[in-house]
């Protein structure tokens, strides 16, 4: 072709023929050199290795990406000992996947929209999907949507946008690693913890990580650590480690946080962090190695803070001579064990729910509610729970409010209601203890926690829980615009993510309730009362009711009365209330065999219940008070005579607090030091930070 072109071009040029001939010859030579370079590059891509990989590969792509799929196949085919299979239609890909060991998914905008194709392959090869990026616009995995985000929502993709030899090598490396993950690579085992950390200057952080892994092993906690576990593909080893570990432990330093916030996609810390954020978002523990990193509110910034916004770090910053104290390790081990014991929140999530969760970014009252539920004493509060159930079963109204003074035990009752209603998973109890009431969602307001006190966060949390408990609610919620949710007014937010989706569902939904505890501790309780509680019966479907607990504070009490809302008042002097406290105290004393004479337990409980003045909170101070009395007695357990002495244990919360502050004053060495401590606390307009 080139010769004939030259011949035609060279004829009829007259005396200038030789000059033109040289120009054409130079052009032809340059073209030949370019062709040779291109051929060498193609040959390099196709240059087979000495040992062919024994992996049955399926290349999955949207029909629109056919040409790019062919490039990938041409690049990897010479490296395989078996033919490459392809699939671009759901039925075809599902059939081909049955004969494959690894699926290479060519990630593009078109593939993201092709739910059926992704799911057809994923249900056959769920553990051996390898994302291959062929569209630069899809480079940010946080923007992935739908089935793509659900099945391969990680940052460990291979970039094949420029099909070089290195890219082809990476594809093959990950394909082999994926096969190993699917069939169980030799020596692979499960771990309790994946330890993510930077190495730090002179490897100081890495050295501390090694010590940490060894110390946790003493607590029977097996740790995945890069220095010990990485082999073969780095990406594959990291993914394997996170997938086979129950907890993702972040060893937080400023350097680590900077790596996350900088967003360098080649950095392994960021890759681990993002992969774990998708796979282990409900199983993360943070250990702060530097003092500044112990202060989540002020020391954390950027995407690091956003991703870990509700994490409470374990303080490992106080280490002497390059080693951790036993107390610090104990604290970390306890945090890890608690996280291991917590059921996975993501275990039953659909791809759509996985897509909704980061858009809502909801807070959770679960840990707080569990703590309250653990304080519940079986056999108490049945008269209140029965009244709830009677209201629930008779469908008397849309809203029920439990009113009681602070310390009477409302939050424990609400937590128990959530437990009995199936929304709060606590330690197993007798099924006879369960009542026919179903709780769809709950939120516990807390005045000392800005997030938990926020009415907007409560609404977002409830919307997320309704996704988990109400059939088809996620599909309706997915129709709303999630932009700027936290900037909306409470009325708009309530309408957008709860009222509208709920009212679009049919009337045949199972009857359930939403629980709101401690309305008086909400940062804008008047707003919640007027824009949520008062309007609930008019705007919400009849199958979803509301249960609220609160103190009898001015505006709240007037709102209950003026709107004729069903309510139950917990009277401190109620005989049944005193009976419950007596039973609760008796239970406490039975657990203090080394402190209280067990033959006197019933009589002591009766005396102490009267001194409680009807407040369960008073009883929470008893263990410390009784243990101190035993120490002061210097010999023998406490008897009925010790406890019945009128000055032995103060009456009511006022008496307890007075005694506490008197001891604090003595401990501080006098009135002046005592006043200097209390003055700023009393003068503060809001609770002061312990920092």
Buried (B, 14 or more C-beta within 10 A) or exposed (E): EEEEEBEEBBEEEEEEEEEEBEEBEEBBEEEEEEEEEEEEEBEEBBEEEEEEBEBBBBBBBBEBBEEBBEBBBBBBBEBBEBEBBBBBBBEBBBBBBEEBBBBBBBBBBBBBBBBEBBBBBBEBBEEBBBBBBBBEEBBEBEEBBBBBBBBBBBBBBBBBBEBBBEBBBBBBBBBBBBBBBBEEBEEBEEBBBBBBBBBBEEEBBBEBBBBBBEBBEEBEBBBBBBEEBBEEBBBBBBBBBBBBBBBBBBBBBBBBBBBBBEEEBEBBBBBBBBBBBBBBBBBBBBBBBBEBBBBBEEBBEEBBBEBBEBBEBBBBBEBEEEEBEEEBBEBBBEBBBEBBEBEEBBEEBEBBBBBBBBBBBBBBBBEBBBBBBEBBBEEBBBEBBEBBBEBBEEEEBBBBBBBBBBBBBBBBBBBBBBBBBBBBEBEEBEEEBEBEBBBBBBBBBBBEBEBBBBBBBBBBBBBBBBBBBBEEBBBBBBEBEBEEBEEBEBBEBBBBBBBBBBEBBEEEBEBBBBBBBBBBBBBBBEBBBBBBBBBBBEBBBEBBBBBBBBBBEEEBBEBBEEBEBBBBEBBBEBEBBBBBBBBBBBBBBEEBEEBBBEEBBEBBBBBBBEBBBBBBBBBBBBBEBBBEBBEEEEEEBBBBEBBBEEEBBBEBBEBBEEBBEEEEBEEBEEEEEBEEEBEEEEEEEEEEEEE
